[in-house]
Amino acid sequence: MLTDAHNSALATSVLVPETADAWDVPVEFPVVWTRRWGVGRVFVCTLGHRVADLEVPQTATMVGRGLTWAART
């Protein structure tokens, strides 16, 4: 995921290269972040690719809190 200085990263992940990859150093990137957009709020969570990933209690808590934060005015 691309990000910029206006985002507040809440969680990151590290992608470690394998032998066939085009890069040769680990890359850290945000997977959960927030930002303001005018008077609005944006919450982004890119954790998981399956329903089972969202059943992890910590992930469900993070998503719930992020959506609650984004819904506040």
Protein Blocks (a to p, Z undefined) as FASTA:
>chain_A
ZZdfkbccfbdcdddddfkbmbfbdcdddfbdcddehjbccdddfehjbfklmmpmklmm
mmmmmmmmmmpZZ
